[in-house]
Amino acid sequence: MYIFAESINQQTIIMKMKKMMIVLGLALGLITLMSSECNTSDPVEPACGGFASATSTGFIAQSFCFDVLVTYDFNGTEGFDFTARQEGDVEYAFSINLWGYNGPGTYDISPESHGFAELIIHGDESEFYKVTSGSLTVTEADATTMKGTFDIVTVGFYNGETVNITGTIDKK
């Protein structure tokens, strides 16, 4: 009878251990789920993967992925020209030119300063949004690479409407 009682006692211990393992596994799973963050208020957009991406506000409020490189000319201290476009029913292009490049840093982009930028729209309502003020922060630029961020204010050539454009350039 002692052997039978010992056998039942071992089975009880094994069952309690299995229950504890299940409870521990569930607890760890819940802790993991609670510690991860899912912010559903953020817009879900695919990764751009293009040469430049931007978001505009004002008369045009949308996101852009400029995934076709039109031109990139790096001229050392003289500056560089960068143009990329986003294809679709309406084609958008973004162009930024910097004159007098002195290495990584922040440059004023306006008609009276070191550069020029524009958002070009080809489609039903073609328009050119020319920069009035803003900045370009260059983190890296050479003959093959251009990386930086920009924040510019533009005005439509034909319609006179204002569009604010913020974005990144990642030409590798």
N, C-alpha and C positions, 0 to 999 in steps of 0.2 A: 504494500500500500504506500509505503514511503516513496518508492520509485515512481509510482503513478502520480503522486502529489508533486514530486519534483518535475516530472514531465509537463504537467499542467502549469506549474509555476514558470517554467522556461518558455512555454508557448505564450503565456500571458505577457511575459517580459518582451518577447519578440513582437507580439501584436502591438504593445505599447510603443516600442521603438519604431515600428512602421508608421503608426499614427503620428508620432512626433516628427518623423522625417517628412511625412506628407504636410503636416501643419507648418513645419519650418520651410518647406519648398513653397507653399502658398504664400507665406509671410514674405519671403524673399522676393517672390514674383510681384506682390503688391507693392512692396517698397520700391522695386525697380520701376514699376509703372508710375508710381506717384512722384518719383524723382525726375522722370523725363518730362520734357516740356513740349506741348503742342499748342502753339498760338494760332488759333483759327482766324484771328482778325487780320493777320498778315496775308497779303495777296499771294497766291500760289502761281508762280510763273516759271516756265522752263529756263534752265541756265542759258544765257545768251550764247556764249562761245564764239562771238564775233570779234571784230577788230575794235569796235566801240559799242557802248550801250549808253542810253540816255533816257531820262524821264523829263517830260515837259509839262508845264502848267500854264494857265492863262488861256488864250484863244484856242490853243491846241493843248489838250491834256491827254497824254498817252505815253506809253513806253516804246522805245525803239531798240532794235538790235541791228546794228550796221554790220552785216556779215559778209559783204563783198568789198574787198579793197580796190579802190579805183586808182589811187596814187599815193605814194609816200616818197618824198624827196627830202633827204637830209643833206644840208649844205654846211655842216659844221657850225661855226660861230655866226654865219649869215642867217641860220634858222632852218625851218623845215615847213613842208606843206603836206597835209594829211587829208585825204578824202575817202570816205567809205559810204556805201549805200545799203539800203534795206529794200529788197524787191518785194513786189506784191501788186495788187490791183492798183494801188497808188504807190509810186516809188518815192522813197525818201532818201535824201543824201545829206551827209554832214561833212562840212569842210572846216578845217582850222589851220591857220597859217601863223607862224611866229617868225618875226624878223629880229635878229640880234640875239641869238641863243648864247647864254653864258653858263650853261650847265644846269643841273637840277635846281629847281626853285620855283617860285610863284611869279607869274608874269601877268601884267594887265593886258587884257584883250579888249580893244575898243578902236574906233576910228582914229583917235589921237595918240595911240600908243604903239606897242610892240607887235600888234597882231590883228588878225581878222578872223571872223568865224561866221558861218551861215548855215541855216537849215533850208534845204531846197526840196520842194515838193513838185513832183510831176504827176499829173493825173487830171481829173475833171476840173480841179481848181488849182492850177499851177501857181506857185508863190515862192518868193525868196525872202526868208527872214534873216535880215542882216543884224549883226551884233551892234549894240549901242554901248554896252559896258559889260564887264565881267573879268574873270581870271582863269588862267590855265596854270595848274601846278604840275610841273614835269618832274617825275621821279627817275626817269631813265630815257635817254635818247641817243641813238647812234645810227649808223648806216642801215642797220637791220631791225632795230627795236625802238618803239616809242611807247612809253607808259606814263600815264598821268590822269588827272581829274580836271574837270572844267565846270564852271558855274557862270553862265552868261545870260544876259537879257537881250532879246532880239525884237525887232519891229518889222512887220511885213512891208515889203517894198510897194505892193499894190494896195493892200487893204489897211495898212497902218496899225494893225492889231499887234499887241505885245504877247510874246511867248518867252517864258523863262525855261532854260534848258540846263539840266545838271546831269553829269555823266562821267564815264571813264573811257580811257583809251588804253587798249592792251594789244598793241601790234607787236608780234614777235617774229 
